[in-house]
């Protein structure tokens, strides 16, 4: 589907973009892959990596600016929406800015994608959008709903929207593993709460989920990959087995456990071999055989949370992953 196409990634200089771009270039050989973001320094640094590749283009812009999006999306076939204000405490203390980017930016993108005749749009979401307990999660829930409704908003046009949702990305900038690595050897690691659990997904798995969404989507689906969980104390042990743990308390808006599918969504959720799919309740789309496509309905009391997950990553497995990925952890 993506072969020889024109693709644009909003927020493409972030951790996701740094994995999506080389993987997609290698697998699909698109005609054009556009990185759309507002940080000129990150674009400058990333552009150096692709200076000899005419397929990769860079476009300064902000999803808050509808006119700039209209210019950037001219001739684009597929869009991955990764732009977001996503640091939980930052969103709590800067709520107006978070709403402008995560909600108003989503509205702008949906409108322009429909007007420009984009074929498919996949928006990146987060576990925090499921039963949100913080502003970031609330804005991403609103964004998810906007992208789902975009499929009816587009009317007779062919533009279709879907969402992928995943939790803690292993080794990404601002995540717990690179932070713990900066503290390794100092004798102690700060632990928010010893009961805390997190989902564990690699950037490569996140990219593959986006590819699957593009290939599978009819419109309005939320894709959730099956991934393992870990206790935060076990993550700390994998990074620095000899360090003591200092409990510092949960940050404003932070959850004890991650949740990607709530019990309220169970009635519209289907299970597949490697993922779940939450279908829209609107227009009776959750009963559409084409969207269900061989999925098995989950139980009525089903929820997918990091503490009730049947699959767990071992300390040894994470330690081995850290050792083999040391060069890139925290750098993208």
N, C-alpha and C positions, 0 to 999 in steps of 0.2 A: 504493500500500500504506500509506504513512504519512499519507495525507490523513484529516483529522478524527480521528486517533488520539491516544492518550496516550503520550508518549515520555519516558523518563528517561535522563539522561546522568550517569554517575558521573564525578567529577573534572571536572565541566562548566565550572569557572571557568578551566581551563587554555587553552593556545593552541588546541587542537582545538575546545573548546566555544565559544570566541569566534568561530569561523568556522561551526561546525555550526549554532548557534542561528539567526543571521540568515538563512543560506542555506535552512535547513529551513522556517523560518516563511514565507519568501517563496515557496518552491516548493510546499510541501505543505499549508500552513495547518492544522497539527495543532490538535486541540481543547485539548491541554495539553502543555507542554514543561517538564519538571522538571529543575532543576539541582541535583544532589546532590553536595555536597563538604563538607570539614571546615574550610575556611578562611573564617571569618566576614567578614574584611576584603575578601577577593576577592569574596565574594558581595555584600557591601554595595556595592562599586564597580560590579559587573556589574549589580546590580539597578537602579541609576540609569539604565542604558541602556534598560531595558524597563519603566520605571515606569508607562507609559501602555498597556502591552500585557497584558491579562488572561490571555493564553494562557501566559505565562512565569511559572513558580513557582520558588521557591528553598527548599531543604530542607537544613538543616545535618545532617551525619551522616558516618560513617566506614564504609568497607566492612569494617572489622574487626568492626563491631558488627552482628551478625546481626539482633537485634531491631529496630534502627533501620532496617535495610534492609527488613524485613518491613512496617514501617509505611509507608515511602516508596514501596514497589512496589505498594501497594494500588490496583487499577484501572489499572495500567500495561500497555500493549500491547507496546511495543518498548523495548529497553534498548541503549544504547551504553556500553560499559565502557571509560572512558578513565582512570580513577583508577590511579595507579601511583607507586611510588618509582622514579625513572628516571635520576637523575644517576649516572653510572658510579662516580666516586670516592666519592660519598655512600654508595652501596650497598656498596662495598668496605669502608668504615670503619664502617658501621652494618648489618651483615648481618642481625641478628635483626629489625630494623625493616623491612628490605626484604622478608624472607620473610613477615612478618605481613601486610603490605599486598598484595604481589603474588601470593602463593600462598594464604594463609589467606583473604584478601579475595575472591579468585576463587572459592574453595570456598563461602564464605558466599553470594556472589551467585548462583552456580549453584543451590544449594539453595533459596534464597528465590524465584528466578524460576520454578522448577518448582512450588513450593508455591503461588505466587500466580497461576499460569496465564498468565505472560507468553508472548506468541506467538513472538517472535524476539529473539535477543540477538546483537549483534556486538561482539566484544572487540578492542580495538586492541592490536597486537603491534609488534614491532620487528625490524629486521635482526639485532640482537644475540641474538635467540632461535635463530638458525640457527647451529649449531656454536658454542655460546657459549664465550667466553673470559673472561667476568667474571660476577660474582654476579648483576647485573641481568639479563643475558642468560639465565642459568640459571634464574632465577625466572620469567622470561617464557616460556621454553620449557616449564617445568612448568605455568604458567598456560594456555598454548596447548593442552597435552595434556588438561588438566582440562576446558576448554571443549569440545574435540572429544569426549571421553568423555561429557560431559554429555548428548549426544544419545541414548546408550544408557541412561544413568543415569535419564533422564526416563521410561523405560518406555512406557506407553500414553498418556502425556500429550502434548500438542501442542507444548510448548516446544522450540524448536530453537536451536542455537548455531553460530556461525561466527566466524572470525577474519580480520582484515585486517592485513597486515604491510607496513610501509614504512620507509624510512630517514630520513636527515637532512631535517627539514622546514625549508624555506628561510625565514629571518627569524624563526623562533619564539624565544621566550624561552630564553636559555641556549645557543643554537646559535652557530655560528662567525661567521655574517655580522654579527649585531648586535655581537658582541664585537670583530670587526675594525673595525667602524665607530667604536667608542669609541676605537680606537687610531689612526684615520686622521689623518694630518698630523703624527704624532709622529716620523716618520722610519724606524720599524721596526715590523714585524709579527711576533709569535711564531709559528713554524711547528713543529708537533710532529715531523713527518718529511716531507721533500720528496717521498717516494714515495707518501704517503697519498692515497687517493681516497675519495670519498663519493658516494652517490646524492643526487639533488636532486629534491624534490617540494614542491609548494606546498600550503598548508593547504586550498585549494579542491579540489585534486585528491584529497587525503585524504578530504574530506567526500564527494566524488562516489563514491569507492571504497566507502565505507560504505553509501551509498544503493544502489549496485549489489549489494552483498552481501545487503542486506535483500531486494531484488527477486529475486535469483538463487538464494539458498541453499536447499538441501534439509536440510543439517545436517552439520557436521563439516569444512567446507571452510576452507582458508586461501587468501585472495585476495592476490595480489601484483601491483601495478600496474607496467607497463613505464614506466620513467622514466630520464632521462639521468644520467650520472656527470660528475664533475669532479675534477681534481686539486686538493688543498688549496692548492697554490702558485698555481693559476689563479684560485681563489676570492679569494686575497689580491690578485692583480693586478687583478681586477675591482673590488675595494673601493678599493685605493690603488696605482695603477700605479707610483708613484715610490718606494714604501717598500722598504727592504732587508728580507730575510727572516732572522730569527734562529732557528735550530733549537734548540728547548728540550726535545725528547724526548717520547715517548709517555707519557701518564698511566697510572697503575695500572689494569689491566684493559682498556685501550683497544686496538682492533684497527687494523691498518694499512689494511685494506680492509673495506668492508661486504659482507656476504653475506646474501641473503634466501631463497635456495633452495640447499640443499646437494646434492652429488652423491648422497648417500644417499637423498634424497627424490625423485630423478629418476624412479624407477620408478613413482611415484604422482602425477607432475606432468603437467598438460596445458596447452597453449598456446592462447590466444585472441587476437583482434586487438589488444586493448589491455592484456591482463593475463595472468598465469598463475594456475592453480588447483592447489594441493596437496591431494589427497584423502586421507582417512584410510586407513591400512593395516588398521585393525581392521574386523572383520565383512565383509571383502572389499568395503568401500564404494568403494575406488578403482577397482573394475571396474563400478560401478553406472552404467548408461547414462543415467539421469536426472541423476546428479551430473556425469557427464562432459559431457553436453549439447553435443555438437558439437566438443569440444576435441580437439586433436592431441597425441598423446604426444610428450614431448620425448625427445632422445637419451639413451642409458643413462649417458653421462658428462657430462650437462648439469649446470651449476651457474649460478646467477645472482648474480654478484658485481660490485662497483663497478669492479673493474679489468679484467674480461673482458666488460664491457657493450658491445654494438655501438653504443649511442647515447650521444653526449657533448654536453654543453652548452658553448657557446663562451664565452670571456671577455666578448665584446661582448654576448651575449644576457643573461648574468647582470648585467652593468653596467646594461643597459637595464631589467631587472626591478627592480634596486635603486632606480634613479631613479624609477620609476613607483610603487613601493611604500614610499617613504621614510617616509611618515607612520605606518605601522603596524609597521615592522620592530622587533622586540624588545619591543613594547608589549603583545603578547598571547601 
